[in-house]
Amino acid sequence: DLDSGGNGVLRLAMSLINELWKKVSPNLRLITCAAYLAAFICVLIFPSFDRKTEIEEHGLIGHGYASSDFTGAWPKRLRSVIKQIESGHGVAPALAQALEEAELVAHHMNFTTPGGLSSSLTYTVASSRRGDSREAVVVVCAANWTAGKRQMAKASWTLGIGVVLAQFLKTVPWLSKDVFIVFVDGSLPYGAGARAWLRAYLGGTSAVRRGTLRQAVVIDTSSGPATLLIEVEGVNGMVPNQDLVNTFVANAEKYGLPIQHREPWESVFHTLLNGGVHSSHSPFLELHVPAFTVRGKKGKQERASVDVDQFMRSLEGLVRSLSYNLQQLHHSFNFYFFTGPNRHISSGLYLYPVFAMQLPLISFLMTTPAYRDIRSFLVGLGSVAVVILAAGSPIFLLGTNADLASALAGLLPAAGLAAADPPPCLAPSSAQSPRTAAATWLLAGAVGAACAALILRRYAFMVFMEDSPADGAKGGTTSVEEEDVGGKGVQLPSPLWDAVRCSSGFAFLLVLAPITIYSWALAVPLTAISVPVLVLARPFSARRRPLRSLVLLAFLLGNIFLLAIAPEQRRVLLDGAPSRAAEWLYDSFDRNLVPVVPREARQYLPMPLVRWLRQGQLAAALDGDALVGLYEAARDFNCVGGMLFPVFCFVYFPMLVLLALVGVVLPAQRVEDDGMTMRQFRLLVLLLLVLVGGSVVGGVVWRSQSSSGLGDLQW
């Protein structure tokens, strides 16, 4: 009886699922299209769902529970050391003298960066009185050691804080972990000083070793900053556990220090362009050691408002929290964006909408007849692989393999490959050399893409003929044996352009999903652009598909314009038109949209995005030299593994080639235009409103109830 009852429930469930699928399947494309638009809107307003930060570590004793021991003669000693270093001649001699007078054992290390720069670093250790030296904490003091105007005055704060902190920690009774104080040149690219110290420490060549490195903090500030910027972004969007950052913020606010985080969209853009690769805390994050940088900032019109004594006390509170043996400050969020000193957005609110934006790749491309036919799918997938290899591999190999570039330059001296050497781990010496190298890489990729396109065009006439027996439009059933028409090989039921387009949805879905998890900042623009491009791709036709063809052709030509035309020429040709259009849009947003939205709902408008766009960072990037940016991305990949360059080589550039292949190169055989009726448009609008409303409600519930919860719904 139980078995029969269970089978009845199962049959009922399967019947309901079958009936639901019958209702949904005719509108599957509309549903996924509405999901893309709703998710895109949610991504635009994702800072609206921020919530209060929390320190979730149990037993934390660092801030709020203990008074500071940095009193008495210590503040005077700190100012004396800063003044002494400021009056010195050269960073290294002044630092060595300060460490010697503080009776600290200094260890000096010379090293050479992968790019050939020679430098040095100094470190000392404050040993715990009651610890067993199995674990250690690192404080990196990253001052600018490069000779320049007011060099010593700018470096004196960071160096003085490091010296006095090491001297102070040797006297406190509460220290339970050893603390390394490492002095490095913060002007070196890719945090070279911190990387050299970590390489020596983990490689066994360090003069002192004290167990596992648990956490690290980097101090990088000139004298008398106005604010303290907390930098958490590392290579490819790595960030430390939020407990570590929030502990310092709590201590800093306790002593009245002005704290700032990057705005969420600024942080996204900073991460997208590999902005965190040069920070000294990035090498620690790559080794899964939570770390962040405290960077002092001061504008030309700003007054110094950070008190050095209070800054030292906030560092004392942080080190006291880090030295607690029973807790590691690791219970909080590992993926997040800050919206303020005490507010953040967790990954649960911004990660899933990007996956929803990828749904049209399933409904539009992976449910068509060309995809369901195994022969069309395999031929299309092979064609996509050929395009990716032919277009992306030359760019990637020339940008990363010096031996290959040198060998090709020797074989083809007239091809200009001598200037295409991969970039070293140094800042480019001039703009001309990076431009020439990146242009050579792109030219090689374009040649490879052209060769692949010509081969595929010839192949397209062989695998599909409009009057062949395999053409489903003619009716009848054709066996596999009969499809060997005239000895020409297998005939496809769909043209090659359709097979390529449909298989590209599967290929890009396999790529976009892991990129979304690995680097959300990179996945957002990539998904927002590639999904509609692949869905809308058809052979261009000004007569049958004028609007679609015009939009896709403008997108393709716009990319060529950015890559092929120098910035100076672009400015002359455009004559400020983009900036005027942007200002008109901003004014329309402020004057026409914001006033009509109820005051309670304005927090769900994309105001943080508009505010960031007005700052001009995106406009400056688009106005800059795209070839130099590509060269910099290759340098980041070669030196520290920044993934922007391989994504460009094997995802974005092949997408442009596939668009040109489908739109222009392959023969426009049996093109079926799928338009939208007014009924379908109304249904799309209804679905969009429902999904946006449901997403807003879901976001409010999530931020109100996730983690430990904040109690009532936070509208």
BELZI-V497342 format. One line per field, one symbol per residue. ss: DSSP state (a for helix, b for strand, c for the rest). phi: phi as a letter, one per 20 degrees, with the letter a starting at -180 (. if undefined). A space follows every 50 residues. Layout:
ss = ???
phi = ???
//
This chain:
ss = caaaaaaaaaaaaaaaaaaaaaaaaccaaaaaaaaaaaaaaaaacaaaac bbcccccccccccccccccccccaaaaaaaaaaaaaccccaaaaaaaaaa acccccbbbbbbcccccbbbbbbbbbccccccccbbbbbbbbbccccccc aaaaaaaaaaaaaaaaaaaccccccccbbbbbbbbcccaaaaaaaaaaaa aaaccccccccbbbbbbbbbccccccbbbbbcccaaaccccaaaaaaaaa aaaaccccbbbccaaaaaaaaaccaaaacccaaaaacccbbbbbbbbccc cccccccaaaaaaaaaaaaaaacccccccccccccbbbbbccbbbbaaaa caaaaaaccaaaaaacccaaaacaaaaaaaaaaaaaaaaaaaaaaaaaaa caaaaaaaaaacaaacaaacccccccccccaaaaaaaaaaaaaaaaaaaa aaaaaaaaaaaaaccccccccaaaccccccaaacaaaccccccccaaaaa aaaaaaaaaaaaaaaaaacaaaaaaaaaaaaaaaaaccccbcccbaaaaa aaaaaaaaaaaaaaccaaaaaaaaccaaaaaaaaaaaaaaaaaaaaccaa aaaaccaaaaaaaaccaaaaaaaccaaaaaaaaaaaaaaacccaaaaaaa aaaaaaaaaaaaaaaccccccccccccaaaaaaaaaaaaaaaaaaaaaaa aaaaacccccccccc
phi = .ffffffffffffffffffffffegfdfffffffffffffffffdfffdf bffbeefemfcfdndcefeecmefgfffffffffffefdnffffffffff feldeeddbebcfgeofebbbcbbcdeffcedmecbdddeddeeeffafl gfffefffffffffffffffdeeefdcfcedddcefeffllfffffffff ffeneffcccnfeebbcddcbefmfebdeeedfdflnfcfgfgfffffff ffffdmefdcdfggfffffffgelfefeffefgfffemdgbbdddfcbef eeefceefffffffffffffffeffecclceefdcacedagccbdeffed ffgffffefgfefeddcegfffefffffffffffffffffeefgffffec dffffffffffcfeemefedfgffecfgfbeffgffffffffffffffff fffffffffffeebcfdefffffenndcefffeeemmenfdefcffffff ffffffffffefffffffbfffffffffeffffffegbgfbfeecfffff ffffffffffffeeefgffffffelmffffffffffffffedegfeeggf effeeffffffffffnffffffffefffffffffffffecngeffffffd cffffffffffffceffeelededecffffffffffffffffffffffff fffedflfndnffdf
//
